Structures are given as structure tokens and as C-alpha cells.
Amino acid sequence: MGKKIGTEKIKRENGYLYYIGKDGYVWAAPMKHNKSGRKKKIGGEKISKESGYMYYLGKDGYVYSAKLKNA
């Protein structure tokens, strides 16, 4: 579905939600059931974002982009 654009592999931890922030870095935010966790920046690779694309962290740990249908 998406095109792999990241070169850095991110190791996932249980209890965190991963997303690409406005600054272009991968962030980990604790899920509701993870009371002791804190929001933190993961990795050092900066992703340059384009409008009309969705960016996400795949199951294999790399960042992917997918073109939005109605953008």
C-alpha cells in the first residue's frame, strides 16, 4: 500500500502509539492503559512531509507514506 521512505528501523514497545510529528520525527505517546509512560521522541531521522500524503510507522519499524485519495 505505502512506499517505504525511512531508512532507520524503530524498535516498538508495548503500550505506546507511534506517529510522525509536525517536526518530522517519530514520536511515541503512551496509550490510555499505560499510566507510567511519557511522550518521547524516537530515533534521529527527520522525515520531510508533503501535503496529500499520510505518514505512518509500519509493523517492520520503518516509516512509510501513502497518497491520500481525496487530497
Secondary structure, DSSP 8 states (H G I E B T S, - for coil): --EE---S-----TTEEEEE-TTSSEEEEE-TT-TT---EEE-S------TTEEEEE-TTS-EEEEE-TT-
